[in-house]
Amino acid sequence: MNISLKNISFSYSDSLDDAILKNLNLEICSGECVVLAGESGCGKTTISKLINGLIPHYHSGTMDGDVLLGDKNTADMTLAEISRVVGSVFQNPRSQFFNIDTDCELAFGCENLGMNPEEIKQRVENVVQEFHLEHLLGRSIFNLSGGEKQKIACASVSATGPEIFVLDEPSANLDLKTIADLKEIVSRWKKAGKTVVIVEHRLYYLRDVADRICYVKNGQIAYEWTPAELEAKGPEYAASLGLRCMNLGMLSENGDARFHGHDKIVMDVQNCHSRLDRESPSSTESITFTNLTFSYHRKHPILDIDRLELPCGQITALIGHNGAGKSTLAQVLCGLQGCWRQKRAARKRGAYLIMQDVNHQLFTESVLDEVLLGMKPQNEKLALEILEGLNLKQYADNHPMALSGGQKQRVAVASGISSGCEIVVFDEPTSGLDYRQMLAVSATLKKLAASGKTLLVITHDPEFILNSCQSVVRMEHGKVVEQYPLLGNEKQLVKAMVE
């Protein structure tokens, strides 16, 4: 089914800025896979909401122009009518769940469309096989990792069989193996003649799938390329536009070669020093955890760790497939789960967790107050410096919940920096961030580590790891299976993340 956006201008009623979209025009042909790329806050998600009807039927604002699905204007259709044609996967999958268990969630969309029970059963069985979800059946939605929730969201939408798929940052919380599964699903949709629109920062997995990459800037489609055309322009050109790597092969071939010469980009973003070398620091001290176990409700242990070492003053990447226990480990270390050795209060004072879903930890009425909240003693000058380093100073007086997803993420990072805790744990700090902002977060974390803080970063982002981290811890099935310095082991890292 064709999609036409004709002379679209739109501004949200509570917008912090001027119009998000300005006389935008975009034609997407039936069966085409189009990627909407661009820096955070440029309007990519707004375009997706125009296509799935959330604008103008849910989000209030001022809109001019027409959005056509085939020959029908979305303004003349109800959301129920649009949902039969367009299936959406949102950036935060929690926002689209209606059930508490995975089986019911997979069937819900089909049930809502009034399909007969036998057809629903067959469709659910098909998506379970396609998405490799057998191990997630019969599970509570609340006990899934962020990546597992994203897989359930994609599969439940796929089961309804819409003509158009709209995906907003579908890879944000997925490990590389699961991203490969997602690529396979998108390829199947395309082969079936479906129209696919993907808002995405991670471009590498779509280089063999997408027909076009549309770059959004200043409320318009500024550039269009095929994946091959963009890759041919080179990594420096992509980085200058805030775009991520087009080919993971370049990362594993020569370590962090992609980042050589990019310190100027960091300087432009953050006005800070160039990246730290990954050589071992003079101090050999480390924070060691031993015999760390945890289970929910006395069931099979989720964590069973003999020994975990975090080098002091370094950034350690915690990697592993979705569901390996990484987020649970972070919660235990920070006193949010379990009764392990130290009292929870002591652990909370010693370690600060920046959650995967930052909406759970934004509490105040302004961005500045959010950073000051955990700062003792409070220092407004320092708080503003932290915000400036993350390109957030201009939003200091704005409400955190009015920001874009990437901007919220950076507010949470700023709060972690200001907390003063010895250990700062980041759970996917670069999900939803463009390349330029990833470098800004990376540079800020390096400065934090250089000040003596010990950082543990849960991430599926190899670009971030190769640019930022000095050591790696890999978890599988609740156990630490590898710990090693990153310098000289770059190929081992990328291989472990992909397999």
N, C-alpha and C positions, 0 to 999 in steps of 0.2 A: 504494500500500500504506500502511495506517495505521501510525502509530508511537505507542506509549503508554509513558510513563514514570510508574510508579505508586509513590508514597511512597519515592522514591529518596534514600538517604543513602549517602555514600561518602567514604572517606578513604584516601589512598595510604599504603602501609606505611612509606614514607620521607618522609612529608609534614612540611613545616616548620611547618604550622599545624594547626588543628583540622580537622574534617570539611569537605571542599570543598563537598559538596552536603548539604543538610539537609531531608529530607522533601519533596523536589521532586516536583512533578506537572506533566506536560506531555503534551497530546494534539495530534498532528499528523495531519491528515486526508490521505487519498490524493490526490495531485495538488496538494497545497499547497506553497507556497514560504515557508519560515519562516526568518527571520534571528535568530540568537542574538547579542545585543549586550550591551555592558557593559564595565566597566573591566578592564584586564589583570589576570589572576590570579583572576577572579571565578568561574571554573568552566565557562566556555563550551566550551573544548576537552574537558574531562572529559565533558560531556554528549555531544559528538560521538563520543567513544570508547565510551560506553555504547551508542550506536546502531549503530556498526559492529562491536561485539563485542570490541574490544581490551580493554575492561573487561567481564567479569572474566577473559577467556581469555588475556590477555597481561600486563596491568598488575596487579600484586598490590596488595591492599588489603582494607579492610573494607567490605562492601556489604550494604545492606538494601533491599528493594523488588524490583520486577519491571520488566523492559524487554521489551515485546512488539512484534514485527514482524508485523503482521497478527494471527494468533491464536497465534503461536509465541513462546515465551520464549527470549531469546538465551542464557540460562544452559543451556538444553537443546539448543542448536545448536552445531555445531563452527564454527570460524572459516571453514573451507572452505564450509560451507553458508551462512553469513552473507554471504560474499563474492560468492555468486551473486545475492544480493538487494541488497546495499549496495555501492556503489562509493565509494571515499574518495580525496580529494585532501588531502594533509597540508600543514601550514604550511611545512615544508621539503621541497620535492619530491625532493631528493637521497635522502631516506630511503626512497623507494618505487621507485627505479630498480633494475632487475635486469640491464640490458644496457649496452653501451658505445656503441651507436649509436642514433639516433632511430628508424629504420625498425623495428628489432627491438623496441624499447621499445613502440612503438605497437601491435605485434602480440602482445606477450607475454601480456597479460591474456586475450585470446581463445584463444591457444594453451593457456594454463593451464587454461581451461575445457573444452578438448577439442573446439573447433569445427573443422569441416573446412576445408582450405586455401582453397577458393574463397570461403567465407563470410568467412574472416578477411581475405582480400584486399579484398573488397568493403567490409567494415566500415572497414578502414584507409583506403581511398580516400575513403569518406564523411567521416570525421573530418578528413582532410587538407583537404578542401574547406570543411567547416564552420568549422574553426579557422584557415583560411588558412595552412597549414603548408608549402606547397610549397617555400619557401626554406629550410626546416629539414630536409628529407629528406636522407639520406645523411651527416648530420653526426655528429661525436662528441659524446656527452653532456657530456664534460668541457670542451668548447670553447664551450658555450652560456652565454649570460648568465643571470642569475637569473630574469628574466622569461621567457626562451625555455624554460628548464627547466619553469617553471610551466605554460606552454602545452602542452608535451609531456605532462606529468602529467595535466592535465585531459582532453586528447584520448585518451590511452591508457585512462583509466577510462571515458570516454564510449563507446569502441568496444565494450566488453563488454556494454553495454545493460542495466544494472541497473535495478530498480524504484525504488530510493532512491539519491540522491546526497548525500553528506556532504562538504562543502568547508570546510576550516579556513583562514581568511585567504587565499582564492585570489587576491585582488588585491594582496597585500602588495608584490610586486616587479614589478608590471606598469605599463607606461606607460598613459596615458589612452586612447590609441587601442586598445590591446590589451584594456583593461578594457571598452571598448565592445563588442569582439568577445565577451568573456566574458559580458556581459549578454545578448547575442544568443543565445548557446548556452544559458544558463539559461532564457531565454524559450522556446526550442525544446523543452527538456526538459519544461518546465511544460505547454506545449501538447500534448505527447505523453502527458500524464497521469502523468509521473514526480513523485515526491515529492522535494523539494529542501530540504535543511537547510544553511544557510550560517552559519558563525561568521565575523563580519566587524566591522571598525571602520569601513571606508569604506562609508557607507550610500547615498551619492547615486546610484550606478549601479543600485541596486536599488529605487529609489522607484517605478518603474513596473512592477516585476516581483514584488516580495514581497507576500504576502498579510498577513503579520503580522511585527512586530518584537517579539521577546521580550527584555526587559531582565533580565539575571541579576544578582542582588545578594544577598550573605549566604547563598549556597547555595540560593537559591530564585528562582522567576520573580516578580520584584517588580512589573513592569508589562508590559502588552501594548498595542500600538497598531497601527493600520494605518499605512503610510507617510504618508498624507495627514494623519492625526491628529497624528503626531509633528511633521511639518513645520509644521502650523498652530500648534503650541505655541511656535514661534519658536526662533531659534538660541541665545538665552541659556538657555532651559530645557534644550535638548539639551546645551549646553556644561556646565551645572551637573551633569549626570549623567555627564560624561566622554565624550559622544558626538560624532562627527564631523558635518560639514556634510551636510545633506540635499539641498542644491541648489547645484551649482557655479555656476549663473547668478548667484547673489548675490556670488560672488567677483569675477567679471569685470565686473559692472555698476558696482561702485564700489570697485575696488582692494581694500584690506584692511578694508573697512567691517565685516566680520564680527568683527573683533578689537577694535574700539573699545569701551571699557568693560570689557574682559576682563582688564585688568591685575590686578584683584582675584583672579581665578582663578590667575594666575601667582603672586601673593603667597601665596595659600593653599597652593599646591603647594610652592613653593621658597623663599619668604621672601627674594626678591631684588628688584632694582629693576625698574621697568616697562620695556616694550620700547624698544629704541633706535629713533630715527627713521632713515629710510632716506636722509636727506640725506647728501651726500658729506662725508666727514671733512675736517678742515683739511689733513691730509697727502695729497699726491698721489702718493706713492710706490707702486710696484707691483712685483711679482715677475714677470719676463717670461721665457717659454720660446720659443725660435725653432727652426725646422727640426727638429721632433721627429717622428721616424718609428720605426715598430716593426712587425715581422712575425714570425709563428711559423714556424720552420723554413724561412726564406727564401722563403716563399710571398708571395702578394699582400699588400701592406702593410695592417695592421689600423689603424695610425695614420699620418696624413700631415698634420701640423699646421704651418702656416707660422709662426703667432704666437699665443701664449696669454698674456694678462695677468691676474694676480690682484691686485686692489687690496689693499695691506697694511692689516691691521686691520679687514678687512671679511669678511662671509660671502657667498661667491659660489656661486650655484646652478648646477650642471652638469646640464643637461637634454638630452633626446634620446630617441628611441624605443629599445626593447630591441634590443641588438645594435649600437648606434651606435659602441661603442668606449669608453664612459665608464669602465667598471670596468678595462679594460686601461690606459687613461690613468692611472688612480689607481695601479695597480701599477707602472707605469713611473716615475711621479714619486717613488714611495716606495722605489725600488730593488729591487722584487720581480721585475721583468722588465727585460730589455734591458741594454745597455752604453752608454747614451746620455750623452755628455759627461762628467759627473761619475762617479766610481767609485760602485758600488752602496753601499759602506759610508758614503760621504759623504751620499748621498741618504737613506739610512736614518736617519742622525743628524739630518737637516734636516727630514724629513717623516714623519708617522705616519699609517698607514692603519687605519681601523676598517672591517673587512670586512663584506660583505653577509651572509655566513653567520658569525655571531660564534662559533659553536662551534669554528671553526678557531683562535681566538686566546684561548681561556680555558684557562689552564694550571695554576693554583695550587689549593690546598685550601680557600681561603676568599676571599670577596669582597674583604675588606680587603687581603689579600696580592696579589690581582690588580691592585688600584690601585697598590700600593706597588712592584710588580715593575719597572715602567719609570720610576719616579720617582728622580731623582738630584739631590741626596741625598734619601734617603727621609725623609718627614715624615708621621708617622701622624696628627697633628692636621689637617694640610691634606687628607690622604686622606679622613678622616672628614667633613670639611666638604664635599668634593666628593660623597661618597656621600649626605650629608644633602640636598644640593641636587637630587639625582636621586631622592629618596625611597627610598634604599636602605640607609640607615644601620642599620636594624633587622635587615638581613641580613648585616651585616659579617662575622660569624663563620660564616656558612653556605657550603656548597660552591656555586660558581657554576653547576655543571651541574644542581643540584637546583632551580633557579629556573625560572619560566615564560619563554616566549620573549621577551616584552617586557622582563622583568626582566634577562635575559641581555644584551639589546641595550643597556640602560642601564649595565650593568657595563662593557661594551666602550667606551661613550662616556666613562665615568669614567676608564678607562685612557688613552684618548686625551688627555683633559684633563690628566692627571698626567704625560704623557710629556715635556713641556718643549720639544717640537719647534716650530720656527718656523712650519711649515705642518702643519695637521692636515686630513686628507682623510677625509670621512665617506661611506661607501657605503650609501645608504638607511638613515640612522639612525632614521627614524620608522616603518619597516615593522613591523607588529605592535603599534604603540602606540595607545592610545586618545587622545582629544582632550586630556584633562588632562595626560597624560604627554608628549604632543607639545609642549604649551606649556612643560612643565618642561624638556625637552631644548632647546627653542628658547631659553628664557631663559638656560640654562647656556651655550649656544654664543655668545649675545650677550655674556655676561660674558667669555668667553674671547677673543672678538674685541676687546672693549674693552680687554683687557690687552695688546693689540698683536699677537696671533696672527693669522695669515692662514688662513682656513678655506675649503675647497672642499667642497661638499656635493652628492654625486650623489643626485638624488631625483626621484621621480614624484609628489610630494605638493604640490599647489598651495597648500593651506592653510598648510603649513609655510613655503613660499617667501615667500608674501605676508606672513607674520608675522615672518620672520626675516632675509631676505636683502636686500642692497643692490645686488647686480649679478647678471647672468645670462650664462652661456655656454651656447650650444646646439651640440651635435654631431650630425652625421649622416654615416654611412658613413666614420667615422674622421677626419673633418675638422671643424674649428671653423667653423661657418657664420654664427654671430651672437655678438656680445658687446655688452652694453648695460647701463646702469644701470636698476634696476627702477623707481625712482620715476618715475611718469608713463607707464610702459609695461606696466601690469598687464594690460590687455586683450591686448596683444601676447603676453605670457607665456602666458595661459590658452589663447589661440587656437593658439599653437605646440604646446602640450602635447596638445591635443585632436586636431588635424589629423593 
